[in-house]
């Protein structure tokens, strides 16, 4: 069985300074043996992590559209920020990637897709994050679970870690898989486990965003 944290950020994200080597060490210490590296606007960190890590790494990306973020999984190339929701989905599909909705129905997060848009593209969604450790409201998880059940969508979970200590706060216990299609089947058999991150941790990523905009 895999212990899969399916939403982790690295130093390749503007709001995160966590080195890849430290993420690997932390995952090994926690028994996390599968991760989705989903940096903002780039897959470079995920590709490098895939090369370095002794466990399964899914190359993912959080892509910012004018209406909120979409996560592409099993990507081969960057998908640029700023495209429409429809264009972003088309670019993910063109790579034979998976369309995932991160931090679904999180009313406190400006980067979350609006409920009307999620409903509109329901037939395009293959995975929905039903537990995100950084989402403060239990209601958002409940709505995501109900949405997944309604449309038969695979349910994911992730820590959304921007700091080392957050890794493993949420994960999916799931069977091993060998590729994209196998992943969806395995995820459907998975069990979501998680706890919420202390809200104070958000200040760290906010500070990193300000600092990196100034220094990079």
Buried (B, 14 or more C-beta within 10 A) or exposed (E): BBBBBBBBBBBBBBBBBBEBEBBBEBBEEBEBBBBBBBBBBBBBBBBBBBEEBEBBBBBBBBBBBEBBBBBBBBBEBBBBBEBEBEEBBEBBEEBEBBBBBBBBBBBEBEBBBEEEBBEBBBEBBBBBBBBBBBBBBEEBBEBBBEBBEEEEBBBBBBBBBBBBBBBBBBBBBBBEBEEBEEBBEBBBEBEBBBEBBEEEBBEBBEEBBEEBEEEE
